[in-house]
Amino acid sequence: MGKMSRQKGARFEVEVAKQFTEWTGMNVRRTPRSGAYGGENWKSLTGDLMFDHDWPYVVELKNRESWKLEDVFAGKGEVWEWWTKLREEATVAKKKPMLIIKKNRVEPMVMLLGYDPLAYTAATKAGDTRYACIGGRTLLWLSDVLKCEPPGERRVQHATEEDLPWPLVGG
């Protein structure tokens, strides 16, 4: 993978991490590739995103032009290869898989297990034309998933300097 592709993927990971931070109330960031984990307060180090509290998913993000929606519906192609690898990772981590895929000029989509309560809730709220069930998986728009109550206990954001009645020492 070339430098531009890696940068494109990293930008997407940062964007989704910010959305997940807002959605879950947790601190969410990209999982570093260098091995500099971010400290022992980070509970999830599998997948592309790490969370500062327990999170029931291993989240994998792919921002690539090469995948085709018709291949997803046909049960073939690289999206299914990514899903298979993610399922294995999630099984080892004793978590559920969440695959987020994107192409240029197309809203990100989320693939979850079909029986996942988050998939059911998001599909129910989204309406009949905003999701698809494919081979035991549910494919949804990320924007519809982010409208749902996040799974687990919602966390309170860490305080910023503006929230405190005194200045932070040491920044």
WOHU-V215980 format. One record per backbone hydrogen bond with DSSP energy under -0.5 kcal/mol. CO is the residue of the C=O (numbers start at 0). NH is the residue of the N-H. E is the energy in kcal/mol with one decimal. If there is no record, write none. Layout:
BEGIN
CO,NH,E
CO,NH,E
END
This chain:
BEGIN
1,5,-2.3
2,6,-2.4
3,7,-2.3
4,8,-2.4
5,9,-2.5
6,10,-2.5
7,11,-1.9
8,12,-2.3
9,13,-2.4
10,14,-2.4
11,15,-2.6
12,16,-2.4
13,17,-2.1
14,18,-1.9
15,19,-2.9
16,20,-2.2
17,21,-2.1
18,22,-2.5
19,23,-3.1
20,24,-1.9
23,154,-1.7
25,27,-0.6
26,51,-1.5
28,49,-3.0
29,31,-0.6
34,36,-1.5
38,41,-1.3
40,42,-0.7
42,44,-0.6
47,30,-2.2
49,28,-2.1
50,42,-1.4
50,43,-1.3
55,95,-3.2
56,58,-0.6
57,59,-0.6
57,97,-2.1
58,47,-3.3
58,48,-0.8
59,99,-3.0
61,63,-0.6
61,101,-2.1
67,70,-0.5
67,71,-1.5
68,72,-2.1
69,73,-1.5
70,74,-0.7
70,75,-2.7
71,74,-1.0
76,79,-0.6
76,80,-1.3
77,81,-2.9
78,82,-2.4
79,83,-2.4
80,84,-2.1
81,85,-2.6
82,86,-2.9
83,87,-1.8
84,88,-2.2
85,89,-3.1
86,90,-2.4
87,91,-2.1
88,92,-2.2
89,93,-0.6
89,94,-3.0
90,93,-0.9
95,57,-2.6
96,112,-0.5
97,59,-2.5
97,99,-0.5
98,100,-0.5
98,110,-3.1
99,61,-2.7
100,108,-2.9
101,63,-1.4
102,105,-1.6
105,102,-0.5
107,141,-2.6
108,100,-2.5
109,111,-0.5
109,139,-2.8
110,98,-2.2
111,137,-2.9
112,115,-1.7
115,119,-2.2
116,120,-2.7
117,121,-2.7
118,122,-2.5
119,123,-2.5
120,124,-2.4
121,125,-2.2
122,126,-1.6
126,129,-1.5
129,140,-0.7
131,133,-0.6
131,138,-3.2
133,136,-1.5
135,113,-3.4
136,133,-2.8
137,111,-2.3
137,139,-0.5
138,131,-1.9
139,109,-3.5
140,143,-0.7
140,144,-1.5
141,145,-2.5
143,146,-0.7
144,147,-1.7
159,162,-1.2
159,163,-0.7
160,163,-0.9
END
